[in-house]
Amino acid sequence: MELIHRGKVRDVYQDGADELVLVASDRVSVYDVVLPTPIPGKGEMLTRLSAWWFDELADQVANHVISTDDVPAELKGRAMRVRKLPIVQVECIARGHITGSGWDAYQRTGAINDVRLPEGLVEAQRLDEAIFTPTTKTPPEEGHDEPMTYQQVVDLVGAELAAQLRDTTLALFEHGRRVAEDRGVILADTKFEFGVGPDGELVLADEALTCDSSRYWALEDYKLGGGVPKSYDKQVVRDYAASTGWDKKPPGPELPDEVVTETRIRYLSLYERITGDPAARAEIERLAQERTQAS
């Protein structure tokens, strides 16, 4: 295999003319900077959760997965073999709650991208209908992803493909939100990437509804007007990094053991809630016990 790309989290290998092997590492990044401290087991959790969702969404849209087993033995558990496809140069974001950068934009302008929202919304409020708020796909070395209006997506990829991206993104989000809520989890927002198959069909690519591409909250923690609930993602890492006074430029700060453990527990907790895997529950209990003993 030939290493053709090393991203903030994933390494991409080409294996033959038409196949790639995507490897999820234990690296963690915040503010587009990879921190020096890894999160053990993170790559495996991302791969397993993404594979579960690819299977769950297979009736909704084709995806690029070939196998999670047909990979080199040393990468098994955190790698998947996929079809190599031309990737649409749009990050397709669906928002069902107003939070994060969407909340910041709403406070400034009353809108997110070109989608105007009602006055008087509060942070973390569920929107009456999920909205499509795409961004550019900008390589990290060239800058940050920038918000796109729907018309800009049309100008970039054409009206037909733009409509497919919007409608498919929102349909997948709604399906994922229903599944998550059945398991006691709120899917607040997510990001999808798509490729185009040889026959022109839209194909779900990269990852699907993982903790890195999505914002999840525990349903029991959510209360309208009660602020942003505890999230099942790397927010604890962002919060710690920001608390150090770091200027958000490389190199990033080292993470203390308690932040690493808490992040591992949050990733595992989401995986266990969504999939029901009893092994994840056992690992959560082990980590919690270790944390108690350390304190």
N, C-alpha and C positions, 0 to 999 in steps of 0.2 A: 504494500500500500504506500501511497505517496501523500505526505502531509501537504495539503494545499491551502489551509487557512487555520490560523489559531486565533480564536476570538477571546472575549473576556472570560467566557465560561466553557465554550465548546471548542474542540479540535475537530477538523474536518479532513478526512482522508479520502482520496480517490482510489477505488479498487476496480480496475477495468474501465472501459469507456463509458459505461452507463450507470455505474453504481458508486455510492458514497458510503462511508462509515462515519457516523456522527458519534463523538465521544464526549460525554458530559463529565467535566472535571469537578474537583472539590473546590475550585477557585470561587471566590465571592467578590463581586464588584459593587461599589456604590459610587454614584455620581461619575460613572464611566471610568473609574479607577479600580484596578484589581488590587485588593488588599493583600498584605504579605502573609496573613493567617488563613489557611484553608478551613473549610467546614467538613470534617470527616463524614463520609457517607452521602454527602449532598448530591454528587453526580449520579449515584445509584438511585436515590429517591426521585430525582428529576426524570431519569430515564424510565423508571417503573411507572410513575404517575402519568407521564406523557403517553407511554404505550397503552395504559389502561384507557385513557381518554381517546386515543386514536381508534381503539376498538369500539368504544361507546358511540363515537360519532361516525362510524363507517357507513351507516345507513343514510347519513345526512350529506356526506361529501366524500369523494375519493381522497385517499391520502398517499403519501410517498413511501410508507413503510414496507419493506420486503421481509425483514426478520429481525428479531431481537436475540436469536440464538446463533445465527450464522455470522458470528464475529470472532476475531481472535480470542483465544481462551483467556489471555491476560486482561482483556477488556470486557469480558462478559459481565453483565449486570449493569454496566453503565454506558453501553454502546448499542446502536441500532444500525442495521443496514437499510439504506433507502435508495429510491430511484433518483438519479441526477436529472434535474429539471431546470429550465429557465425560471428564475424567481421574479415575480412581479415586484417592482421597486417601490412598493407602498407598504408601510406598516399599518395593518388593519386593526383599529382599536374600537372596541365596543364598550360603552359605559352605561351601567344600569343604576349607579349611584353617583352623586356628585362629590368627589373627593380628590385628594392629590393635586396634580397640576390642573385638573379640570376645575376644582374648587377655586384655585388661585386665579384662573382665567375668568371664571364667572364673577368673582368679586371685582375684578378690574373692568370687565366689559359687559357683563350680563349674558355672555355667550361662551360656548366652547367651540373653537374653530369658527365655522360660519353658522353654527346651530344656536339660535337665540332661545333662551330658557325663561320660564316665568320668573317674575320678581318674587323676592321673599323666601327663596329656598335657603335651607340651613345645611351646614356641612354634614356630609354622609347621607343626606336624604335620598330616598329612592325616587328615581324619575318615573313619570307616568309611562313613558316608553323609553327603551334603551336607544341610545344615539350612536351614530357612526362618526368617529373623530380621528381620521387617519393622520399619519405623519410621514415624512420622508424617510427613506432608508439611507442614512448617512454613515459611511464607515467612521469608526471612532477616531481614526487619525485625521479625518477631515472636518470634525466638528460634531455637533449634536443633531439628533433628529428634530425636525421643525414641523409644527402643525401645518396641515394642508386643508384647504377648503375642498368641498366635493367637486367644484368646478375645476380645481387644479388637478384632481385625480382624473377627471374626464379629459383634460388637456394632455395629460401624460400618457394615459393608456387607452383612451377612446371611450365613448359613451357606453357601449355594450359591456366591456370588461369592467368598467367602473361600477355599473349597476350590479353586476355579478358579485364583485368584491363586497359592496355594501350589503346586499341582500343576504349573501352567504354568511358574512361575518355576524350579522344580527341574528340570523336563524340559528347558527351554532352557539352563539352566546345565550339565547333564550333556552335552548335545549340544555346546555351546561348549567344554567342557573336553576332550572327545574330539578335536575338530577342532584345538584349540590344541596338545594333546600330540603329535598327529601331526606338528606343525611345530616341536617342540622347546620348547614354552612351557607353563608351568603357569598355568592360570586358578585363582587362589586364592579369589576371591570376586567378586561383581558385584552391580549394582543394576539393576532393571528398573522401568519405569513402564508402566502400561496405561490405555487408554481403553476405552470401551464403544461399539460400533457401533450403528447404528439398529435392527438386528435383535437386539440384545442380546449379540452375540458379543464376546469379549475381543479387544482389538487392542493389539499391541505399539506403544508410542509413545516419544517423546522421542529417545533414542539407544540404541544396542545394542552392548554389550561394547567400549566405547572405553577408552582409557587413563584417562579422567576418571571413568568409572563402574565400573571394574574394577581388580583388582590382579593383575598378571601378573609371573611370575618366569621366568627362563631355566631350563630343565630341567637343564642341565648344572651349574648353580650350587646346586641343591637337595641338601641332605644332612640327614637326620633328626638333630636335636640340634645342627645346625650354625648355628642362628640363622636370621634372615630373609634370604633371598637378595636380591641386587640386583633392584630392581623396574623395570619398564618404564612408569613413570608420573611424576608430579610429586613423588615422594618426595624427590628431590634438592633441590627448591625448599623443601619443608617443613623438611628438615634444615638448610638454610642459614638460613632465616628464624628457626628456633628457636635457632641458634647465635649470633645477634646479640643475644640477650637481649630481643628484641621481646616486648611484653606481649599480643600477639594482638588488639590493638585498632587501628582505623584511625588514622592511615595505616600501611600496611605498609612494610617496607624495600625499597629499590631492590635489584635483583639484579645482581651482577657479570656480566661477559661470559662467564666460564667456566661459570657456573651456567646461563645462558641456552643456551649451546652444548650443554652436556651434556644438558639437558632436551630440546632439539631432537633430538639423536642418539637418545635413548631412545624418544621417540615414533616417530621414523622407523624405528628398529630393530624395534619391535614390528610396525609396519605392514608392513615388508618381510618379516618372518618369517611373518606370518599370510597375506598376500596373494601373496607372491613377486614383487612389483612391482620390476623391475630399476632403474627410475628412482629408487626410494627408496634402493637400495644405492649408486648413484652419488652421491646427495646426502649420504649418511652418510660416504662416503669423502672428499668435498670438505670437509665440516665438520671431520672428524678431521684432515685435512691443515692446515686453517686453525688449528685448536687447537694442533697441534704447532709450527707456525711462530710462533704468538703466545707460546708458552712458551719 
